[in-house]
Amino acid sequence: MKTKAVRLYDKSDLRLEEFELPPMRDDEILASVVSDSICMSSYKAALQGADHKRVPNDVAENPTILGHEFSGELIKVGKKWQNDFKVGQKYAIQPALLYKGTLDSPGYSFQTVGGNATYVVIPNVVMEQKCLLPYNGDAFFYASLSEPMSCITGAFHASYHTTPGSYDHNMGITKGGNMAILAGAGPMGLGAVDYAIHRDRKPGLLVVTDIDAVKLERAAEVLTVEEAAKNGVRLVYANTGNADELVALTSGQGYDDVFVFAPVVSVVELGDRLLGRDGCLNFFAGPADSGFSAAFNFYNVHYASTHIAGTTGGNTSDMLESLSMMESGLIDPSVMITHIGGLDCVIDTTLNLPKIPGGKKLIYTHISMPLTAIADFGRSGDPVLRSLAEIIDRNNGLWCAEAEKYLLGAKC
């Protein structure tokens, strides 16, 4: 079967090409890709090429398909997997395969599977590692966003606290404690706020900071203080980097859990200053600079048990938790999405991702469409986009299942 895909050849060398997929083997699965959301990790892979830890050294001769936050439908299931998967099933993929100690991942490492494609052949290792996940929701984009949501889920589980008088660690955030999410009004920060206020183990106080007043205002519109209060969380949005002001919100106790959502030295060091006794700083945002470092107060490490945690991506159980919460309506990751586009805009979008404002860029691989901000749909000369604007306006300005269905019907 022919596919059209964006493939990585070298540093900043991405190409949109049509080519023949290899014949599917009995231990493989043929699938369509419907949606893929573009991640900063894809930008880093495109920037670094073969120097990236997940990209093969021979990528120039054997290009890989880019994109790892994707969903679609199963078209043909090899004999080995016919008792586990069915034709027509929607799916999500956990790209962190954790296979024999390698970092090989769909969207970075494979020639036949990645999110920026129309059709893919899913190799046996994905199923062997239980990383092909059935999805029962009503919109493909939710399954695409289950991967970034799993990164958030994993980070919350990876935070930890100590047990006084012993060396046992209690995994997870402090239930009913003080939490801060720094640089938290971006797409991943919004996902973290949504997850924090709707999961079982939640903070009592959640402070979200950012230096972008417009982003904070939008965050407060889609994830309201009132909604948090209904779930037992006092939510505060703060446009400040003043440690004293932020600690004052905790009555001077400091924060049990601080999440840093930007790889910026000043933000990391602010997070350190906010920690209370036994406070955990979770460094969430991965830097592109392998030499990135920041100062940390080791007096407090010794005498106040402050400490650091960090994760890169989530695991399969994190992704299953995210999918389950989406399917049950507990979380709505559409708050992350600000732009929509087709496969033909992937290259420019990926290579320029840090320069494009807003949140997640959602790609529908079977359509042709320039990357367009959702907020601009109503001003477009395209009648399809103007109709989409009406749908989105009825949904509090958020992308939704109705919008996806209309777009795919109108453009495919």
C-alpha positions in Angstrom: 0.0 0.0 0.0 1.1 3.5 -0.8 1.5 6.0 2.0 2.3 9.7 2.1 4.6 10.7 5.0 7.0 13.2 6.4 10.4 11.5 6.7 13.5 12.6 8.5 16.8 12.3 6.6 19.2 14.6 8.4 19.4 17.7 10.6 16.5 20.0 9.6 16.0 17.8 6.5 12.4 16.7 6.4 10.7 15.6 3.2 7.0 14.9 2.4 7.1 11.9 0.2 4.8 9.2 -1.3 6.2 5.7 -1.2 5.2 2.0 -1.1 5.0 0.4 2.4 6.6 -3.0 2.6 4.2 -6.0 2.6 2.7 -6.5 6.0 4.0 -9.6 7.8 1.9 -12.0 9.9 3.1 -10.4 13.1 2.4 -6.8 12.0 -0.6 -4.6 11.6 -1.6 -2.2 8.8 -3.3 1.0 10.0 -4.4 4.4 8.9 -3.3 7.5 10.7 -6.0 10.1 11.1 -4.6 12.6 13.6 -1.2 13.5 15.0 -0.3 16.3 17.4 3.2 17.9 16.9 5.5 17.8 20.0 8.6 19.8 20.8 10.3 16.4 21.0 9.7 16.1 17.2 11.3 19.5 16.7 14.3 18.4 18.7 14.6 15.2 16.6 14.4 17.2 13.4 17.0 19.7 14.7 19.5 17.0 15.9 19.0 14.3 13.2 21.2 11.3 13.9 22.6 13.0 17.0 19.3 12.5 18.7 19.2 9.5 21.0 16.1 8.0 19.4 17.1 8.6 15.8 19.1 5.8 14.1 22.6 6.6 12.9 21.8 5.5 9.3 18.7 7.8 9.0 20.2 9.5 5.9 20.0 6.1 4.0 16.9 4.8 5.8 14.7 7.7 6.7 12.3 7.4 9.5 8.7 8.7 9.8 8.3 11.6 12.2 5.5 12.1 14.7 4.7 10.1 17.8 1.3 11.5 19.1 -1.1 9.8 16.7 -4.3 7.8 16.3 -6.2 6.2 13.6 -7.9 2.9 12.7 -6.6 -0.7 12.2 -7.0 -1.8 8.6 -5.5 -5.3 8.5 -4.4 -7.4 11.4 -1.7 -10.1 11.0 -2.5 -13.6 12.1 -0.4 -13.4 15.3 -2.5 -10.6 16.7 -6.0 -11.4 15.4 -7.2 -12.5 18.9 -6.1 -9.2 20.4 -7.0 -6.6 17.8 -9.8 -6.1 15.3 -10.1 -4.4 12.0 -11.8 -1.0 12.4 -10.6 -0.4 16.0 -9.4 3.0 16.9 -6.0 3.0 18.5 -3.3 5.0 20.3 0.4 4.1 20.5 2.7 4.5 23.5 6.0 5.4 21.7 8.2 4.6 24.8 8.6 0.9 23.9 11.4 0.3 26.5 12.5 -2.7 24.4 15.7 -4.4 25.5 17.1 -1.2 26.9 16.9 0.7 23.6 15.3 4.1 23.1 13.7 3.0 19.8 10.3 4.7 19.4 7.6 5.1 16.7 7.9 8.6 15.4 11.7 8.7 15.7 13.2 5.3 14.9 11.1 3.3 12.5 10.8 3.5 8.7 7.2 2.2 8.6 5.4 3.8 11.5 5.1 7.4 12.7 2.3 9.9 13.1 2.9 12.2 10.1 1.7 9.6 7.6 -1.5 8.5 6.0 -0.9 4.8 6.4 1.6 2.8 8.5 2.7 -0.7 9.2 3.0 -1.3 12.9 5.9 -3.6 13.7 5.6 -6.6 16.0 7.7 -5.0 18.8 4.9 -2.5 19.4 2.4 -5.2 20.2 4.9 -7.3 22.0 5.6 -4.4 24.4 1.8 -3.9 24.8 2.1 -0.4 23.4 -0.7 -0.6 20.8 -3.7 0.5 22.8 -7.4 0.2 21.7 -9.3 3.4 22.1 -13.1 3.6 22.5 -13.7 7.4 22.4 -15.6 9.3 19.8 -12.8 11.5 18.4 -9.3 10.6 17.1 -7.6 13.7 18.5 -8.2 12.6 22.1 -6.2 9.5 21.4 -3.5 11.6 19.9 -3.3 13.7 23.0 -3.2 10.6 25.3 0.6 10.5 24.7 1.3 14.0 26.0 -1.2 13.5 28.8 0.6 10.3 29.7 3.8 12.4 30.1 1.9 14.5 32.7 0.4 11.5 34.4 3.9 9.9 34.7 5.3 13.0 36.1 2.7 13.2 38.9 3.4 9.5 39.7 7.2 10.1 39.7 7.2 12.8 42.3 7.9 11.5 45.7 8.2 12.3 49.4 10.1 10.8 52.3 8.8 9.0 55.4 10.1 10.6 58.7 12.4 8.3 60.5 12.9 5.8 57.6 14.3 5.6 54.1 11.0 4.6 52.5 9.7 6.9 49.8 6.0 7.7 49.2 5.5 7.9 45.5 3.2 10.6 44.0 2.3 14.2 44.9 1.2 15.1 48.4 -2.5 14.5 48.8 -4.1 17.8 49.9 -0.8 19.5 49.8 0.5 22.7 48.2 1.4 22.4 44.5 2.9 25.0 42.1 3.1 24.6 38.3 5.6 27.2 37.0 5.4 28.4 33.4 2.1 26.5 33.5 -0.1 28.4 31.0 1.2 26.6 27.9 -0.4 23.4 26.5 1.3 20.9 28.7 0.7 23.1 31.8 -3.0 23.3 31.0 -3.1 19.5 30.7 -1.4 19.3 34.1 -3.9 21.6 35.7 -6.8 19.6 34.2 -5.3 16.4 35.5 -4.4 17.8 39.0 -8.0 19.0 39.7 -9.8 15.9 38.3 -7.8 12.9 39.5 -8.3 11.1 42.8 -5.1 12.2 44.5 -5.1 16.0 44.2 -3.5 19.0 45.9 -5.4 21.3 48.3 -3.7 24.4 46.8 -2.7 24.7 43.2 -0.8 27.8 42.1 -0.2 28.2 38.3 2.3 30.9 37.3 3.3 32.3 33.9 4.7 35.6 32.6 2.3 35.7 29.7 -0.9 37.5 30.9 -2.9 36.5 27.8 -2.1 32.8 28.3 -3.0 33.1 32.0 -6.3 34.7 31.2 -7.2 32.0 28.7 -6.2 29.3 31.2 -8.5 30.8 33.7 -11.4 30.8 31.2 -11.1 27.1 30.2 -10.0 25.7 33.6 -11.8 27.9 36.1 -11.3 28.5 39.7 -14.9 27.5 40.3 -14.4 24.1 38.6 -11.3 23.5 40.7 -13.2 24.5 43.9 -16.0 22.0 43.0 -13.3 19.3 43.1 -11.8 20.5 46.4 -8.8 22.4 45.0 -8.1 26.1 45.6 -6.7 27.2 42.2 -4.7 30.4 41.9 -3.4 31.9 38.7 -0.4 34.2 39.3 1.6 36.4 36.9 4.7 36.7 39.2 8.1 35.2 39.6 8.4 36.6 43.2 9.2 33.7 45.5 8.0 35.6 48.6 4.6 36.4 47.1 4.1 32.8 46.0 5.2 31.3 49.4 2.8 33.7 51.1 0.0 31.9 49.4 0.9 28.8 51.5 1.0 30.8 54.8 4.7 30.5 54.7 4.9 26.7 54.6 6.2 26.5 51.1 5.2 23.9 48.5 5.2 20.2 48.7 5.3 19.7 44.9 6.7 22.2 42.3 6.5 21.4 38.6 8.8 23.3 36.3 7.3 23.5 32.8 10.0 25.5 31.1 13.7 24.7 30.8 14.7 28.1 32.0 17.4 28.6 34.7 15.5 31.3 36.5 12.3 29.2 36.6 14.2 26.2 38.0 15.8 28.3 40.6 12.5 29.9 41.5 11.1 26.4 42.0 13.9 25.5 44.4 13.2 28.6 46.5 9.5 27.6 46.7 10.0 24.2 48.2 8.9 23.6 51.8 10.2 20.8 54.0 10.4 17.5 52.1 9.4 19.4 48.9 9.8 17.8 45.5 10.8 19.8 42.5 9.7 17.9 39.3 11.7 19.1 36.3 9.2 18.4 33.5 10.4 20.3 30.5 13.3 18.7 28.7 16.0 21.1 27.5 17.6 20.9 24.1 20.9 21.9 25.6 22.7 18.8 27.0 24.7 21.1 29.3 21.7 22.8 30.9 22.1 23.3 34.6 20.9 25.6 37.4 21.7 26.3 41.1 20.0 24.3 43.8 20.1 24.9 47.5 21.9 21.9 49.0 21.6 23.2 52.5 17.9 22.6 52.2 18.6 19.2 50.6 20.5 18.2 53.7 18.4 19.8 56.4 14.9 20.1 54.9 14.9 17.0 52.7 14.2 18.9 49.5 14.8 16.9 46.3 14.4 16.6 42.5 12.4 14.3 40.3 12.2 14.1 36.5 10.7 12.0 33.8 10.9 11.9 30.0 7.5 10.7 28.7 5.0 8.3 30.3 4.7 4.6 30.3 1.9 2.4 29.1 0.0 2.4 32.4 0.1 6.2 32.4 -1.3 6.3 28.9 -4.1 3.8 29.8 -5.0 6.0 32.7 -5.1 9.1 30.4 -7.3 7.3 27.9 -9.6 6.0 30.6 -10.0 9.5 32.1 -10.8 11.0 28.6 -13.3 8.3 27.8 -15.1 8.9 31.1 -15.1 12.7 30.6 -12.9 13.4 33.6 -10.3 15.3 31.6 -10.5 17.2 28.3 -7.1 17.7 26.7 -8.7 19.9 24.0 -7.6 22.8 26.2 -4.1 22.1 24.7 -5.0 22.6 21.1 -4.7 26.0 19.4 -3.9 25.2 15.7 -5.2 22.8 13.1 -3.4 21.8 9.9 -3.0 19.1 7.2 -0.1 16.9 6.3 1.3 19.5 3.9 2.1 21.9 6.7 4.0 19.5 9.0 7.5 20.3 7.8 7.3 24.1 8.2 5.4 23.7 11.5 7.9 21.2 13.0 11.0 23.2 12.0 9.6 26.4 13.3 7.6 25.1 16.3 9.3 27.3 19.0 8.5 30.4 17.0 4.8 29.6 16.6 2.7 31.0 19.5 0.0 29.1 21.2 -0.5 25.5 22.3 -0.7 22.1 20.5 -0.6 22.0 16.7 -3.0 19.2 15.6 -2.5 17.6 12.2 -5.1 15.7 10.2 -3.0 13.6 7.9 -5.5 12.9 5.1 -6.3 16.6 4.4 -4.4 19.5 2.8 -4.6 22.6 5.0 -2.2 25.3 6.1 -1.6 25.5 9.8 -4.3 27.8 11.1 -5.0 29.1 14.6 -8.5 28.1 15.8 -9.0 31.7 16.9 -8.7 32.8 13.3 -11.2 30.4 11.8 -14.0 32.9 11.9 -12.0 35.5 9.9 -11.1 33.0 7.2 -12.3 33.1 3.6 -12.8 29.3 3.7 -16.4 28.5 4.4 -15.4 25.2 6.0 -13.3 27.1 8.6 -16.1 29.7 9.2 -18.5 26.8 9.9 -15.9 25.3 12.2 -15.7 28.6 14.0 -19.4 28.4 14.8 -19.0 24.8 16.2 -16.1 25.8 18.3 -17.8 28.9 19.6 -20.6 26.6 21.0 -17.9 24.6 22.7 -16.3 27.4 24.8 -13.7 28.1 22.1 -12.3 24.5 22.2 -11.7 22.0 19.5 -14.1 19.1 19.9 -15.4 15.8 18.4 -18.1 17.7 16.4 -15.5 19.9 14.9 -13.3 17.0 14.0 -16.1 15.1 12.4 -17.2 18.1 10.3 -13.6 18.8 9.2 -12.9 15.3 8.1 -16.2 15.1 6.3 -15.6 18.4 4.5 -12.0 18.0 3.6 -11.3 14.3 3.0 
